Amino acid sequence: MTSEASLSCEVNIQWLNKQGMIQRKLANKQATLRILRGANQEIFIEATSEKAAPVKLNFEKDAQVHNKFMKEGKSSIRFPSQSATLFISNAPPEKLKTFLKIIFIKMANGKPNLKTNTLLRTQMLSKSSQFEEISPIANNEVENAFKKAHGKSTASTPSPLTKRKRKLERSSLDKPPAAKKLYSGSPIPNEPLDIEQKDILDACLSGQNVFFTGSAGTGKSYLIKRIIGALPPDVTVTTASTGVAACQIGGITLHQFAGIGGGDATVERSIELASKPPTMTMWRKCKHLIIDEISMVDGSYFEKIEEVSRKVRKNDKPFGGIQLILCGDFLQLPPVTRPGPGEKTAASPKFCFQTKAWRNCMLNTFELKRVHRQTDSKFITILNKIRIGKVDEDVVNALAATSKQKIEIDGILATRLCSHTKDADIINVSKLQALTGEAKVFESEDSVIGTSKMLDNQTPVPGRLELKVGAQVMLLKNINVSAGLVNGARGVIKEFRNGLPLVQFRNKKEYLAQREQWIIKTAGGASLGRKQVPLKLAWAFSIHKSQGLTLDCVEMSLGRVFEAGQAYVALSRSQSLESLRVLDFKANQVWANPEVLTFYRMLDQTRIIPLGGGNVLNRKLKKSNLVKSKLLMGKPIVTIS
């Protein structure tokens, strides 16, 4: 059996009588669904669990699959001829998508035996009935199903997937199947994982506490999304240290989940706050806690929520027995610190790894090494040096030489990265006002009145966007990856067509920007939505808000950087040296936090997991063979005798 043809999830099955009342039902919190093929080439779905006998349902020509809530791990399949409905919930979203896709492809490419009308009960009782596991999907099956899904075939093939709520008539056999959602617009990424990423995913699915790190552009955010898609959503809480980072991975902020406010209260008061419903319910229900951008989480806050979790969950294990999956790079932006009462300057940041709570969690540590954002080995070497605060003559010469580069193309200017958000705002406003012509204002459509401030903080798009012809803009959502219309792409407004801005990008592609939707989660599990044109003024951008972006035309002056790692974050946004201009570069603009460098160098080597050598669960390093193990330049180096 292929793993794709089975699914572990919560399963409920209901059978109705002729009056439409529930006649019988089965409910299983944990069941396994399998796709089988019968002796007459019919396709069945089998549900098995420990407490009930297996149930098989036949995918006849009128079966209907509803996948609207696939992202949330939910789906339903109706079997009208059998008066049954199968409800799927708490399924890992990525596995659910694959499972439904297999059903569609096998049904779309199958040849139904219309002459045979054997009742399901007769087939089940027949001694000659045999069921075999479904075969893997062949490439030609995918191509054929894709053509039918997009209306490029007139073959008479039944489809289990339809968006219509009414029962399919027999005439529907003459129409191509409609399953476009399984091929496009899916929130789940489809690119294959490399060996390093696969090892980390395996460790997360095995229940280990995991911390994975890596330099900018190594695919940390992409891997987080794949991990989210592989875990059951009902017991998985996805968080990040900032609202925008949480929005990018479809989660909430760590502060929202913890329910203890900003963390200024005492531990006793924090436990009281977290013990209130529904916060307590979320804490007790959670089995997997994902925290992205862990480097920006204050260490004292991390300690506090760890203690709160143990008290609220009444479990003395670290974090109350919750599996932790942490991601971030401590050599990038540190936690934000503010001066205390009566203090003029803020205290030095306390990192999570400096806490007793971090050590008690016994995290298996991984480091991604393969850089995906940049392809030039010279530039990657420069960035690796900048990351650890090493600026030699080669780095100075290479970055200083970019100051004379002309990187503007077809009226698209370089985005200036600023160390302070206010500086970026001032530049954008003044440049927009200097343009002649009529301004067009685009107001966001927010799903709930009174949530505009929250949505401003937690989505990348503004509630009010003012544009003019000639305005420099940045795309804030992946629209068409193959065409280069991706998050961070730079363009200029050429005209307004039918009231919408027409953008020409650096790669000469044009895009008529229509409203796109962003969804954020609340602590109570509700969803808030914002529809807005996916653009933002891009004469200037703050370094903090650029984190996670890939910019194809960027300029910076690093004279006012004020944090360790800030220069590295700014420089690593660029795709290449050719698309980068650094003004007045000096070596003293780059430094790394010495405590972070010590952490990466001295990290307990029995907890560093070497990547790229197969399944991490089957790979062991015995202490007797470990002669020397250390970190150089943020990379784990393991020498085995």
Secondary structure, 3 states (H helix, E strand, C coil): CCHHHEEEEEEEEEEECCCCCEEEEEEEEEEEEEEEECCCCCEEEEEECCCCCCEEEECCCCCEEECCCHHHCCEEEEEHHHCEEEEEECCCHHHHHHHHHHHHHHHHHCCCCCCCCCCHHHHHHCCCCCCEECCCCCHHHHHHHHHHHCCCCCCCCCCCECCCCCCCCHHHHHCCCCCHHHCCCCCCCCCCCCHHHHHHHHHHHCCCCEEEEECCCCCHHHHHHHHHHHCCHHHEEEEECCHHHHHHCCCEEHHHHHCCCCCCCCHHHHHHHHCCCCHHHHHHHCCEEEEECHHHCCHHHHHHHHHHHHHHHCCCCHHHHCEEEEECCCCCCCCCCCCCCCCCCCCCCCCHHHCHHHHHCCCEEEEECCCCCCCCHHHHHHHHHHHCCCCCHHHHHHHHHHHHCCCCECCECCEEEECCHHHHHHHHHHHHHHCCCCCEEEECEECCCCCHHHHHHHCCCCCEEEECCCCEEEECCCCEHHHCECCCCEEEEEEEECCEEEEEECCCCEEECCCEEEEEECCCCCEEEEEECCEEECCEEEHHHHCCCCECCEEEECCCCCCCCHHHHHHCCECCHHHEEEECCCHHHCCCCHHHHHHHHHCCHHHECCCCCCCHHHCCCCHHHEEEEEEECCEEEEEEC
